[in-house]
Amino acid sequence: MGNEANTLERLRNFDILGVFVDGVPIGAFMFSGNEFHAAILPEFRSKWMNKKFIKIMLDEKTKRGGLFTTITIASDKVHKSVVHFCNRYQIEVKYVR
């Protein structure tokens, strides 16, 4: 519960942009200054990224003067996916222990 409370408190400082497919919420993009995170419901992973969302990311990157995300412990699949996405769109990845 402590981690959830800390997470919710930290998210108060983020701009949150919902991700929808056919009007159904499937996740969110979260921005705080140049820091960026994406949260996608498991059943929609690998199915949500399209040109519309790439444009949103590139627009935010331009508007914010660049973006970065942080990664801690993650499964190999998530780690690989995050690094691939960030490398493709020149988003910096910072590793946090």
Stockholm file with secondary structure:
# STOCKHOLM 1.0

chainA/1-97         MGNEANTLERLRNFDILGVFVDGVPIGAFMFSGNEFHAAILPEFRSKWMNKKFIKIMLDEKTKRGGLFTTITIASDKVHKSVVHFCNRYQIEVKYVR
#=GR chainA/1-97 SS CHHHHHHHHHHTTSEEEEEEETTEEEEEEEEETTEEEEEECGGGTTTSCCHHHHHHHHHHHHHTTCCEEEECSCCHHHHHHHHHHHHHTTCEEEECC
#=GC SS_cons        CHHHHHHHHHHTTSEEEEEEETTEEEEEEEEETTEEEEEECGGGTTTSCCHHHHHHHHHHHHHTTCCEEEECSCCHHHHHHHHHHHHHTTCEEEECC
//
